[in-house]
Amino acid sequence: MPAHAVLKEALIRSFEVPVDEETKVTYIVMEYVRGEVLKDCWDDMSEARRERVCDQAASAIAELQSLHVDRPGPIGGGRSRGTWFTTLGAGPFHSVRELEDWFTHKLDVCKRYNRAYASIPPFMGKFGKMVMSHMDVAPRNIILEGDNNICLIDWDFAGAYPVHFERAGLLNQVREADFCKRMLARMKPYEQEINDLESVTWAITSAYLI
């Protein structure tokens, strides 16, 4: 096994089995993926190989985003977690309107404490369709298999979110600047949508209890 080779778990499916009227048991079916963590071998890779890996990762994101889901948040329900939600999580959200209302409230908090311009409009009607999103695409979450195909792992933050959330998540990664720069070049900019999203950063990170 190469120096960087590891075994990582990959989710195949999950399902719930009712025990009684109030209790359910959740089963998760997983497999191990043999390969190298991208984070551990990125610096030693050739320019051509880096480009191939980023092409595959961008293709995987596009494939995910071709899947539309009516209800935002984790598939099957639950609280949304990750970069664009508070440390306590948020939701569960039962509709796109509820998700927009949550972000509008965070925007109002920022405006109240002079952390956002008063002219920024609320989020109502801004999010559109929800698409499947990984929400944590990073070298630490990518496994290179023996044939150089990639596997995305760690789906803790995944769910159905607005299409620009994936790009916004990459913009917030500072430790893997080269990887993120290459990935962002392969994605639509969504400049206004991301500017709106970033306007609530203070309420999410510093005033998350309000």
N, C-alpha and C positions, 0 to 999 in steps of 0.2 A: 504494500500500500504506500503511495507517495507520501512525502512529509506532511503535506497539507490535507491529505485525504481524511474525510470524516464520514460518519453516518448521521444523517439528519432525518427527522420524522416528517412525513408529508401526509396531509389529511386526504383521505379518500372520500369519506362521507360521515355524516353524523345523523342520529335519529333518536327519538324519544319513545320510551315504552311506559305506558301508564301502569302504576302499581295499584293505586286506588283512586278515589274521586279527587283527592287533593295532591297526590304525589306522582311524579314522573321520574324515571331514571333515564339519563342521557348517555348514550353509547357513542364513542368516537372510534371510527375505523381508520387506522393509519398504517403507513409502510415506511421503511427506512430507505433513504435515497443516498447512494454511495457516490461520493465525489469530493470536489474541492470547494471550500467557501470562497467566493469571489474576493472578499475582503482580504483574505490571506495570500492570494496570488496575484492581485491586480498589479502591484508594482513590478512584478517579474514578467508580465505579459507583453507581447509585441504590440505595436500600434494596430496592426491588422486584426489581431485577436481581440483587442479591446473594442474595436469598431464592430466586429461580428457579435460580440456579447451584447453590446448596447442595441444593435439592430434587433436581436432576438428579444431583449427585454421590452423594447418599444413595441414590437409586434405583439407580445403577450399582453401589454396594457391595452392596445387597440382591440385585441380579441375580447378582453374582459369588457371593455366599454361598448362593445356591440350588443351586450346583454342588458336590456332595459328591465327595470323592476319598479313596480308601482309604489311600494312603501320604502321610505328611506331607513337606513340603519342596517345592523347586522341581519343577515338572512335568518329568518325564524324568530326575529324579535330580539329585544334586549337593549341595553344602553350602548350608545355610541361612544367610542373611546379613540384616543389618538391625538395627533398634533392640533387639530382644529376643534377639540373639545376640552373641557376642563379636566383636571386630575381626578375629579369625581365622576367623570363621564357625563352624558346628557341623554335625555329621552327616558323611555323609548318613544320614538316618533311614529305616529300612526298615519301621517300624511305629509306630503311635501309642504303644505301650509304650516304644519306644526314645526317643521324644521326651519322654515323661513321666519316664523314667529320667534323661535329661540335665538336666532342670530340677530333679529331686529331688537330684541330685548338687550342683548349684549352690546349692540351698537348704541342703544339709548343710555346704557351705563357709561360707556366711553364718552358720550356727549355730555352727560351730567357732570363728569369729573374733568372736562376739558381735555380728553384724550383722543377725541375725534372731531372733525369739522362738523358743525351743525348742518351744513348744506348736504351732507351725504344722505341720500335717500334710503328708506327702509328696504329690507330684503324681499318684501312681498312681490311675487311674480318673477324673481330673478333666477331661480334655480332650475327651472325647466325639468327635463326628464332626469330620473335617477339611473345611473349606470353602475355596473359592478366595478368595484375599485378595491385594489389591494391595500392602499393607504400607507404602506411602509416599504416601498421599493427601494432597496439599498444593497450595497455589496454584501453586507452581513446576512442578508436574507435571500441570497442567490447562490445556488449550488451548481457547479459545472460538472456535468456527468462526463464519463469517459469519452463519449463521442462529441464532446463540446456543446451539447445541448444544455440549456439552462433549466433549472427548476426553481420556481418561487416558493419560499417557505415562510413560516411565521405569519399566519393569516389572522392574528388576534384582532387587528383593527379593520379587517375587511368588511365590506358591506356595500349597500347601494347609496351612492352619493352623487352630487352634481359633477359633471364631466371635468370641471377644472380643479377639483379637489386633489386629484392625483398629482398634477403639476405643482399645485401649491405646497404639497407635502415635500416634493423634491427640492423646492426653493428653500425650504427650512433646514435642509441638511448641510451642515458646514464641514463635517469631518471627511466627506467623500466628494470634495469639490470637483475633481476631474471627471468622475463618473457622472455626477449630477449635471455638469455642464454639457456633456455629450448627450445625456438623455433629454435635457431641456431643448436642445437643438433639434430633436426629433419630434417634438410635440407642439401643438398649437399654443400661441402665447397667452390667450385669455387675459390680456393685461387689465382691462377694466374689472372683470370679475374677481381677479386676484387682488387688485387694489381694494375693492370693497371688502373682501374677506379679511385682508390684513388690517383693516380699520378697527376690527374688534379684538385684536391680539391682546391688548392690555386687559380687557374684561375677562378673557379666557385664562390668562396666565397669572395676573396679579389680583384681580377682583372676582375670582371665580365663585365666591360665596354669595355675591350680590345678584 
